């Protein structure tokens, strides 16, 4: 999830799903895929 404050001073919630999603920071013209963010992280099953 990502919260952004809009020019109208409202908060915008963006939800991401799937390993092919990417995080975008438009105010600084930057994007990074979640695959890159979590590269090398091992997730254990929670079941």
N, CA, C, O and CB atoms as a CASP TS submission, in Angstrom:
PFRMAT TS
TARGET T0000
AUTHOR 0000-0000-0000
METHOD Language model
MODEL 1
PARENT N/A
ATOM      1  N   UNK     1       0.835  -1.171   0.000  1.00  0.00           N
ATOM      2  CA  UNK     1       0.000   0.000   0.000  1.00  0.00           C
ATOM      3  C   UNK     1       0.884   1.239   0.000  1.00  0.00           C
ATOM      4  O   UNK     1       1.971   1.262   0.577  1.00  0.00           O
ATOM      5  CB  UNK     1      -0.953  -0.005   1.207  1.00  0.00           C
ATOM      6  N   UNK     2       0.384   2.249  -0.657  1.00  0.00           N
ATOM      7  CA  UNK     2       1.106   3.514  -0.727  1.00  0.00           C
ATOM      8  C   UNK     2       0.101   4.650  -0.582  1.00  0.00           C
ATOM      9  O   UNK     2      -0.934   4.666  -1.248  1.00  0.00           O
ATOM     10  CB  UNK     2       1.907   3.639  -2.065  1.00  0.00           C
ATOM     11  N   UNK     3       0.415   5.593   0.290  1.00  0.00           N
ATOM     12  CA  UNK     3      -0.416   6.779   0.464  1.00  0.00           C
ATOM     13  C   UNK     3       0.280   7.969  -0.169  1.00  0.00           C
ATOM     14  O   UNK     3       1.477   8.176   0.029  1.00  0.00           O
ATOM     15  CB  UNK     3      -0.706   7.044   1.963  1.00  0.00           C
ATOM     16  N   UNK     4      -0.474   8.753  -0.932  1.00  0.00           N
ATOM     17  CA  UNK     4       0.036   9.978  -1.541  1.00  0.00           C
ATOM     18  C   UNK     4      -0.902  11.118  -1.211  1.00  0.00           C
ATOM     19  O   UNK     4      -2.122  10.949  -1.210  1.00  0.00           O
ATOM     20  CB  UNK     4       0.193   9.822  -3.075  1.00  0.00           C
ATOM     21  N   UNK     5      -0.337  12.274  -0.931  1.00  0.00           N
ATOM     22  CA  UNK     5      -1.156  13.461  -0.705  1.00  0.00           C
ATOM     23  C   UNK     5      -1.279  14.196  -2.033  1.00  0.00           C
ATOM     24  O   UNK     5      -0.273  14.523  -2.661  1.00  0.00           O
ATOM     25  CB  UNK     5      -0.539  14.387   0.406  1.00  0.00           C
ATOM     26  N   UNK     6      -2.509  14.454  -2.458  1.00  0.00           N
ATOM     27  CA  UNK     6      -2.750  15.091  -3.751  1.00  0.00           C
ATOM     28  C   UNK     6      -2.620  16.608  -3.634  1.00  0.00           C
ATOM     29  O   UNK     6      -2.499  17.152  -2.536  1.00  0.00           O
ATOM     30  CB  UNK     6      -4.142  14.712  -4.288  1.00  0.00           C
ATOM     31  N   UNK     7      -2.649  17.275  -4.775  1.00  0.00           N
ATOM     32  CA  UNK     7      -2.581  18.734  -4.792  1.00  0.00           C
ATOM     33  C   UNK     7      -3.790  19.367  -4.112  1.00  0.00           C
ATOM     34  O   UNK     7      -3.731  20.519  -3.680  1.00  0.00           O
ATOM     35  CB  UNK     7      -2.474  19.235  -6.223  1.00  0.00           C
ATOM     36  N   UNK     8      -4.886  18.613  -4.017  1.00  0.00           N
ATOM     37  CA  UNK     8      -6.103  19.099  -3.355  1.00  0.00           C
ATOM     38  C   UNK     8      -6.090  18.790  -1.858  1.00  0.00           C
ATOM     39  O   UNK     8      -7.117  18.913  -1.189  1.00  0.00           O
ATOM     40  CB  UNK     8      -7.344  18.475  -4.004  1.00  0.00           C
ATOM     41  N   UNK     9      -4.920  18.386  -1.326  1.00  0.00           N
ATOM     42  CA  UNK     9      -4.744  18.031   0.091  1.00  0.00           C
ATOM     43  C   UNK     9      -5.622  16.862   0.525  1.00  0.00           C
ATOM     44  O   UNK     9      -6.088  16.814   1.663  1.00  0.00           O
ATOM     45  CB  UNK     9      -5.045  19.230   0.962  1.00  0.00           C
ATOM     46  N   UNK    10      -5.840  15.930  -0.380  1.00  0.00           N
ATOM     47  CA  UNK    10      -6.555  14.694  -0.070  1.00  0.00           C
ATOM     48  C   UNK    10      -5.558  13.543  -0.152  1.00  0.00           C
ATOM     49  O   UNK    10      -4.571  13.610  -0.884  1.00  0.00           O
ATOM     50  CB  UNK    10      -7.768  14.468  -1.047  1.00  0.00           C
ATOM     51  N   UNK    11      -5.830  12.496   0.606  1.00  0.00           N
ATOM     52  CA  UNK    11      -4.956  11.333   0.599  1.00  0.00           C
ATOM     53  C   UNK    11      -5.481  10.285  -0.379  1.00  0.00           C
ATOM     54  O   UNK    11      -6.675   9.987  -0.410  1.00  0.00           O
ATOM     55  CB  UNK    11      -4.834  10.738   2.014  1.00  0.00           C
ATOM     56  N   UNK    12      -4.578   9.741  -1.168  1.00  0.00           N
ATOM     57  CA  UNK    12      -4.896   8.727  -2.165  1.00  0.00           C
ATOM     58  C   UNK    12      -4.188   7.434  -1.776  1.00  0.00           C
ATOM     59  O   UNK    12      -2.971   7.420  -1.587  1.00  0.00           O
ATOM     60  CB  UNK    12      -4.478   9.189  -3.600  1.00  0.00           C
ATOM     61  N   UNK    13      -4.947   6.351  -1.656  1.00  0.00           N
ATOM     62  CA  UNK    13      -4.393   5.045  -1.316  1.00  0.00           C
ATOM     63  C   UNK    13      -4.259   4.211  -2.584  1.00  0.00           C
ATOM     64  O   UNK    13      -5.210   4.080  -3.354  1.00  0.00           O
ATOM     65  CB  UNK    13      -5.281   4.317  -0.269  1.00  0.00           C
ATOM     66  N   UNK    14      -3.070   3.650  -2.795  1.00  0.00           N
ATOM     67  CA  UNK    14      -2.826   2.752  -3.916  1.00  0.00           C
ATOM     68  C   UNK    14      -2.418   1.400  -3.351  1.00  0.00           C
ATOM     69  O   UNK    14      -1.498   1.314  -2.538  1.00  0.00           O
ATOM     70  CB  UNK    14      -1.731   3.319  -4.880  1.00  0.00           C
ATOM     71  N   UNK    15      -3.097   0.352  -3.780  1.00  0.00           N
ATOM     72  CA  UNK    15      -2.761  -1.006  -3.352  1.00  0.00           C
ATOM     73  C   UNK    15      -2.058  -1.724  -4.497  1.00  0.00           C
ATOM     74  O   UNK    15      -2.439  -1.586  -5.659  1.00  0.00           O
ATOM     75  CB  UNK    15      -4.035  -1.789  -2.906  1.00  0.00           C
ATOM     76  N   UNK    16      -1.037  -2.484  -4.157  1.00  0.00           N
ATOM     77  CA  UNK    16      -0.269  -3.221  -5.149  1.00  0.00           C
ATOM     78  C   UNK    16      -0.447  -4.705  -4.913  1.00  0.00           C
ATOM     79  O   UNK    16      -0.474  -5.161  -3.769  1.00  0.00           O
ATOM     80  CB  UNK    16       1.224  -2.835  -5.101  1.00  0.00           C
ATOM     81  N   UNK    17      -0.569  -5.461  -5.998  1.00  0.00           N
ATOM     82  CA  UNK    17      -0.680  -6.914  -5.907  1.00  0.00           C
ATOM     83  C   UNK    17       0.177  -7.543  -6.988  1.00  0.00           C
ATOM     84  O   UNK    17       0.297  -7.017  -8.095  1.00  0.00           O
ATOM     85  CB  UNK    17      -2.154  -7.375  -6.038  1.00  0.00           C
ATOM     86  N   UNK    18       0.764  -8.665  -6.652  1.00  0.00           N
ATOM     87  CA  UNK    18       1.531  -9.428  -7.625  1.00  0.00           C
ATOM     88  C   UNK    18       2.988  -9.025  -7.658  1.00  0.00           C
ATOM     89  O   UNK    18       3.359  -7.892  -7.350  1.00  0.00           O
ATOM     90  CB  UNK    18       0.937  -9.268  -8.986  1.00  0.00           C
ATOM     91  N   UNK    19       3.791  -9.985  -8.038  1.00  0.00           N
ATOM     92  CA  UNK    19       5.231  -9.747  -8.052  1.00  0.00           C
ATOM     93  C   UNK    19       5.687  -8.856  -9.201  1.00  0.00           C
ATOM     94  O   UNK    19       6.826  -8.389  -9.202  1.00  0.00           O
ATOM     95  CB  UNK    19       5.956 -11.054  -8.122  1.00  0.00           C
ATOM     96  N   UNK    20       4.822  -8.615 -10.171  1.00  0.00           N
ATOM     97  CA  UNK    20       5.195  -7.766 -11.298  1.00  0.00           C
ATOM     98  C   UNK    20       4.820  -6.302 -11.094  1.00  0.00           C
ATOM     99  O   UNK    20       5.047  -5.477 -11.979  1.00  0.00           O
ATOM    100  CB  UNK    20       4.549  -8.276 -12.553  1.00  0.00           C
ATOM    101  N   UNK    21       4.249  -5.974  -9.944  1.00  0.00           N
ATOM    102  CA  UNK    21       3.876  -4.585  -9.654  1.00  0.00           C
ATOM    103  C   UNK    21       5.135  -3.769  -9.367  1.00  0.00           C
ATOM    104  O   UNK    21       6.186  -4.320  -9.041  1.00  0.00           O
ATOM    105  CB  UNK    21       2.889  -4.513  -8.450  1.00  0.00           C
ATOM    106  N   UNK    22       5.011  -2.459  -9.491  1.00  0.00           N
ATOM    107  CA  UNK    22       6.145  -1.602  -9.177  1.00  0.00           C
ATOM    108  C   UNK    22       5.682  -0.385  -8.392  1.00  0.00           C
ATOM    109  O   UNK    22       4.555   0.086  -8.544  1.00  0.00           O
ATOM    110  CB  UNK    22       6.870  -1.168 -10.458  1.00  0.00           C
ATOM    111  N   UNK    23       6.574   0.107  -7.556  1.00  0.00           N
ATOM    112  CA  UNK    23       6.328   1.279  -6.730  1.00  0.00           C
ATOM    113  C   UNK    23       6.770   2.506  -7.514  1.00  0.00           C
ATOM    114  O   UNK    23       7.904   2.558  -7.991  1.00  0.00           O
ATOM    115  CB  UNK    23       7.074   1.181  -5.360  1.00  0.00           C
ATOM    116  N   UNK    24       5.894   3.490  -7.652  1.00  0.00           N
ATOM    117  CA  UNK    24       6.217   4.709  -8.395  1.00  0.00           C
ATOM    118  C   UNK    24       6.176   5.908  -7.468  1.00  0.00           C
ATOM    119  O   UNK    24       5.207   6.109  -6.736  1.00  0.00           O
ATOM    120  CB  UNK    24       5.246   4.910  -9.572  1.00  0.00           C
ATOM    121  N   UNK    25       7.234   6.702  -7.507  1.00  0.00           N
ATOM    122  CA  UNK    25       7.302   7.959  -6.769  1.00  0.00           C
ATOM    123  C   UNK    25       7.359   9.076  -7.807  1.00  0.00           C
ATOM    124  O   UNK    25       8.436   9.500  -8.226  1.00  0.00           O
ATOM    125  CB  UNK    25       8.550   8.004  -5.791  1.00  0.00           C
ATOM    126  N   UNK    26       6.187   9.539  -8.209  1.00  0.00           N
ATOM    127  CA  UNK    26       6.109  10.482  -9.325  1.00  0.00           C
ATOM    128  C   UNK    26       6.725  11.835  -9.007  1.00  0.00           C
ATOM    129  O   UNK    26       7.197  12.519  -9.914  1.00  0.00           O
ATOM    130  CB  UNK    26       4.677  10.671  -9.730  1.00  0.00           C
ATOM    131  N   UNK    27       6.731  12.237  -7.739  1.00  0.00           N
ATOM    132  CA  UNK    27       7.283  13.550  -7.389  1.00  0.00           C
ATOM    133  C   UNK    27       8.782  13.637  -7.652  1.00  0.00           C
ATOM    134  O   UNK    27       9.321  14.728  -7.834  1.00  0.00           O
ATOM    135  CB  UNK    27       7.005  13.857  -5.928  1.00  0.00           C
ATOM    136  N   UNK    28       9.459  12.481  -7.673  1.00  0.00           N
ATOM    137  CA  UNK    28      10.895  12.463  -7.951  1.00  0.00           C
ATOM    138  C   UNK    28      11.220  11.622  -9.185  1.00  0.00           C
ATOM    139  O   UNK    28      12.378  11.274  -9.419  1.00  0.00           O
ATOM    140  CB  UNK    28      11.658  11.926  -6.740  1.00  0.00           C
ATOM    141  N   UNK    29      10.186  11.295  -9.979  1.00  0.00           N
ATOM    142  CA  UNK    29      10.349  10.541 -11.222  1.00  0.00           C
ATOM    143  C   UNK    29      11.156   9.254 -11.001  1.00  0.00           C
ATOM    144  O   UNK    29      12.207   9.052 -11.610  1.00  0.00           O
ATOM    145  CB  UNK    29      11.034  11.414 -12.279  1.00  0.00           C
ATOM    146  N   UNK    30      10.640   8.392 -10.119  1.00  0.00           N
ATOM    147  CA  UNK    30      11.347   7.171  -9.747  1.00  0.00           C
ATOM    148  C   UNK    30      10.363   6.010  -9.698  1.00  0.00           C
ATOM    149  O   UNK    30       9.235   6.164  -9.229  1.00  0.00           O
ATOM    150  CB  UNK    30      12.064   7.339  -8.384  1.00  0.00           C
ATOM    151  N   UNK    31      10.787   4.855 -10.180  1.00  0.00           N
ATOM    152  CA  UNK    31       9.973   3.640 -10.097  1.00  0.00           C
ATOM    153  C   UNK    31      10.901   2.459  -9.841  1.00  0.00           C
ATOM    154  O   UNK    31      12.026   2.413 -10.339  1.00  0.00           O
ATOM    155  CB  UNK    31       9.132   3.422 -11.406  1.00  0.00           C
ATOM    156  N   UNK    32      10.409   1.507  -9.057  1.00  0.00           N
ATOM    157  CA  UNK    32      11.187   0.320  -8.723  1.00  0.00           C
ATOM    158  C   UNK    32      10.221  -0.846  -8.589  1.00  0.00           C
ATOM    159  O   UNK    32       9.186  -0.731  -7.932  1.00  0.00           O
ATOM    160  CB  UNK    32      12.017   0.526  -7.408  1.00  0.00           C
ATOM    161  N   UNK    33      10.558  -1.968  -9.212  1.00  0.00           N
ATOM    162  CA  UNK    33       9.672  -3.132  -9.136  1.00  0.00           C
ATOM    163  C   UNK    33       9.799  -3.796  -7.770  1.00  0.00           C
ATOM    164  O   UNK    33      10.842  -3.716  -7.121  1.00  0.00           O
ATOM    165  CB  UNK    33       9.996  -4.145 -10.261  1.00  0.00           C
ATOM    166  N   UNK    34       8.727  -4.448  -7.347  1.00  0.00           N
ATOM    167  CA  UNK    34       8.770  -5.159  -6.077  1.00  0.00           C
ATOM    168  C   UNK    34       9.723  -6.348  -6.144  1.00  0.00           C
ATOM    169  O   UNK    34      10.245  -6.778  -5.115  1.00  0.00           O
ATOM    170  CB  UNK    34       7.372  -5.626  -5.683  1.00  0.00           C
ATOM    171  N   UNK    35       9.952  -6.878  -7.331  1.00  0.00           N
ATOM    172  CA  UNK    35      10.941  -7.946  -7.478  1.00  0.00           C
ATOM    173  C   UNK    35      12.320  -7.420  -7.088  1.00  0.00           C
ATOM    174  O   UNK    35      13.091  -8.123  -6.434  1.00  0.00           O
ATOM    175  CB  UNK    35      10.954  -8.492  -8.934  1.00  0.00           C
ATOM    176  N   UNK    36      12.632  -6.185  -7.488  1.00  0.00           N
ATOM    177  CA  UNK    36      13.921  -5.588  -7.127  1.00  0.00           C
ATOM    178  C   UNK    36      13.986  -5.252  -5.636  1.00  0.00           C
ATOM    179  O   UNK    36      15.015  -5.457  -4.993  1.00  0.00           O
ATOM    180  CB  UNK    36      14.171  -4.324  -7.958  1.00  0.00           C
ATOM    181  N   UNK    37      12.887  -4.739  -5.094  1.00  0.00           N
ATOM    182  CA  UNK    37      12.856  -4.359  -3.682  1.00  0.00           C
ATOM    183  C   UNK    37      13.095  -5.572  -2.791  1.00  0.00           C
ATOM    184  O   UNK    37      13.851  -5.496  -1.822  1.00  0.00           O
ATOM    185  CB  UNK    37      11.515  -3.701  -3.332  1.00  0.00           C
ATOM    186  N   UNK    38      12.447  -6.697  -3.121  1.00  0.00           N
ATOM    187  CA  UNK    38      12.509  -7.878  -2.271  1.00  0.00           C
ATOM    188  C   UNK    38      13.492  -8.932  -2.766  1.00  0.00           C
ATOM    189  O   UNK    38      13.434 -10.080  -2.324  1.00  0.00           O
ATOM    190  CB  UNK    38      11.149  -8.484  -2.159  1.00  0.00           C
ATOM    191  N   UNK    39      14.381  -8.571  -3.665  1.00  0.00           N
ATOM    192  CA  UNK    39      15.373  -9.515  -4.170  1.00  0.00           C
ATOM    193  C   UNK    39      16.212 -10.043  -3.003  1.00  0.00           C
ATOM    194  O   UNK    39      16.754  -9.261  -2.222  1.00  0.00           O
ATOM    195  CB  UNK    39      16.280  -8.844  -5.244  1.00  0.00           C
ATOM    196  N   UNK    40      16.314 -11.344  -2.891  1.00  0.00           N
ATOM    197  CA  UNK    40      17.101 -11.969  -1.834  1.00  0.00           C
ATOM    198  C   UNK    40      16.341 -12.213  -0.541  1.00  0.00           C
ATOM    199  O   UNK    40      16.877 -12.834   0.376  1.00  0.00           O
ATOM    200  CB  UNK    40      18.279 -11.132  -1.545  1.00  0.00           C
ATOM    201  N   UNK    41      15.107 -11.739  -0.447  1.00  0.00           N
ATOM    202  CA  UNK    41      14.292 -11.951   0.750  1.00  0.00           C
ATOM    203  C   UNK    41      13.580 -13.289   0.627  1.00  0.00           C
ATOM    204  O   UNK    41      12.997 -13.597  -0.412  1.00  0.00           O
ATOM    205  CB  UNK    41      13.266 -10.794   0.948  1.00  0.00           C
ATOM    206  N   UNK    42      13.629 -14.070   1.675  1.00  0.00           N
ATOM    207  CA  UNK    42      12.955 -15.366   1.693  1.00  0.00           C
ATOM    208  C   UNK    42      11.712 -15.232   2.559  1.00  0.00           C
ATOM    209  O   UNK    42      11.799 -14.904   3.742  1.00  0.00           O
ATOM    210  CB  UNK    42      13.898 -16.502   2.227  1.00  0.00           C
ATOM    211  N   UNK    43      10.564 -15.487   1.963  1.00  0.00           N
ATOM    212  CA  UNK    43       9.301 -15.426   2.683  1.00  0.00           C
ATOM    213  C   UNK    43       8.913 -16.832   3.116  1.00  0.00           C
ATOM    214  O   UNK    43       8.816 -17.738   2.288  1.00  0.00           O
ATOM    215  CB  UNK    43       8.189 -14.789   1.808  1.00  0.00           C
ATOM    216  N   UNK    44       8.694 -17.011   4.401  1.00  0.00           N
ATOM    217  CA  UNK    44       8.229 -18.300   4.920  1.00  0.00           C
ATOM    218  C   UNK    44       6.722 -18.362   4.811  1.00  0.00           C
ATOM    219  O   UNK    44       6.041 -17.344   4.934  1.00  0.00           O
ATOM    220  CB  UNK    44       8.679 -18.513   6.390  1.00  0.00           C
ATOM    221  N   UNK    45       6.202 -19.551   4.582  1.00  0.00           N
ATOM    222  CA  UNK    45       4.750 -19.745   4.567  1.00  0.00           C
ATOM    223  C   UNK    45       4.198 -19.472   5.956  1.00  0.00           C
ATOM    224  O   UNK    45       4.767 -19.913   6.954  1.00  0.00           O
ATOM    225  CB  UNK    45       4.377 -21.183   4.100  1.00  0.00           C
ATOM    226  N   UNK    46       3.106 -18.754   6.017  1.00  0.00           N
ATOM    227  CA  UNK    46       2.504 -18.413   7.296  1.00  0.00           C
ATOM    228  C   UNK    46       1.387 -19.362   7.686  1.00  0.00           C
ATOM    229  O   UNK    46       0.731 -19.145   8.705  1.00  0.00           O
ATOM    230  CB  UNK    46       1.981 -17.010   7.256  1.00  0.00           C
ATOM    231  N   UNK    47       1.155 -20.398   6.915  1.00  0.00           N
ATOM    232  CA  UNK    47       0.067 -21.338   7.203  1.00  0.00           C
ATOM    233  C   UNK    47       0.466 -22.364   8.222  1.00  0.00           C
ATOM    234  O   UNK    47      -0.336 -23.229   8.574  1.00  0.00           O
ATOM    235  CB  UNK    47      -0.381 -22.031   5.948  1.00  0.00           C
TER
END
